[in-house]
Amino acid sequence: MAYGRIVNIEYHSEEDYELALKKWIEWFPHNTSDALSRNTIRTGDTTVFFLATYETEALANKGAAAAKRFFDMEGHHIREVIAFHGPVVA
């Protein structure tokens, strides 16, 4: 069953947003699980939603672990991370 992850990130500033997003775009293709779909939505001057749908929960968990590694590396840019996850129902 497909499994989704939604991560809301608030950065300390617009500059932090720009720097971290640039690094993420360069980093994630080489370091995260393949996703059925992946979207990044800017929801404010310093906030973004990352949406990913994976084929299985196990792949989603691998993706979450990879994202955590990135957030640990770039945490000095980040004010808050809120993550949601669950099976895709429709």
C-alpha positions as CSV (number, residue, x, y, z in Angstrom):
1,M,0.0,0.0,0.0
2,A,1.3,3.5,-0.9
3,Y,2.5,5.5,2.1
4,G,2.8,9.3,2.4
5,R,5.0,11.7,4.3
6,I,4.3,15.4,4.7
7,V,7.0,17.6,6.4
8,N,6.4,21.2,7.3
9,I,9.6,23.1,7.9
10,E,10.0,26.6,9.3
11,Y,13.4,28.3,8.8
12,H,14.8,31.1,10.9
13,S,14.9,33.5,8.0
14,E,14.3,33.9,4.3
15,E,18.1,33.5,3.8
16,D,18.1,30.3,5.8
17,Y,15.2,29.1,3.6
18,E,17.0,29.8,0.4
19,L,20.3,28.3,1.6
20,A,18.8,25.1,3.0
21,L,16.4,24.5,0.1
22,K,19.3,24.9,-2.4
23,K,21.3,22.3,-0.5
24,W,18.3,20.0,-0.2
25,I,17.6,20.1,-4.0
26,E,21.3,19.1,-4.6
27,W,21.4,16.5,-1.8
28,F,18.1,14.5,-1.9
29,P,18.3,12.9,-5.3
30,H,21.5,11.0,-4.3
31,N,20.5,10.3,-0.7
32,T,16.8,9.5,-0.4
33,S,14.6,6.6,-1.3
34,D,12.8,6.7,-4.7
35,A,9.3,8.1,-4.3
36,L,6.3,7.6,-6.5
37,S,5.9,11.4,-6.3
38,R,7.6,14.2,-4.5
39,N,6.6,17.9,-4.3
40,T,8.0,20.9,-2.5
41,I,5.5,23.7,-1.8
42,R,6.6,27.1,-0.5
43,T,3.9,28.0,2.0
44,G,5.4,31.3,3.3
45,D,8.5,33.5,3.3
46,T,10.2,31.0,5.7
47,T,8.2,27.9,5.4
48,V,7.9,24.9,3.1
49,F,5.9,21.6,2.8
50,F,7.7,18.6,1.5
51,L,5.2,16.0,0.2
52,A,6.3,12.5,-0.8
53,T,4.4,9.3,-1.7
54,Y,6.3,6.0,-1.5
55,E,5.3,2.6,-2.8
56,T,5.6,1.1,0.7
57,E,5.8,2.2,4.4
58,A,9.3,0.6,4.5
59,L,10.5,2.9,1.7
60,A,8.8,5.9,3.4
61,N,10.7,5.1,6.6
62,K,14.0,5.0,4.7
63,G,13.1,8.3,3.2
64,A,12.4,9.7,6.6
65,A,15.7,8.5,8.0
66,A,17.5,10.1,5.1
67,A,15.6,13.4,5.6
68,K,16.6,13.3,9.3
69,R,20.2,13.0,8.4
70,F,19.9,16.1,6.2
71,F,18.0,18.0,8.9
72,D,20.7,17.1,11.4
73,M,23.4,18.5,9.0
74,E,21.4,21.7,8.2
75,G,19.6,22.1,11.5
76,H,21.2,25.5,12.2
77,H,18.9,26.9,9.4
78,I,15.7,25.3,10.8
79,R,13.4,26.7,13.5
80,E,10.8,23.9,13.5
81,V,10.0,20.6,11.8
82,I,6.5,19.0,11.9
83,A,6.1,15.7,10.2
84,F,2.9,13.7,9.3
85,H,2.7,10.3,7.8
86,G,0.3,7.5,7.0
87,P,-1.2,5.2,4.3
88,V,-2.5,6.8,1.2
89,V,-6.3,6.2,1.1
90,A,-7.3,7.8,-2.2
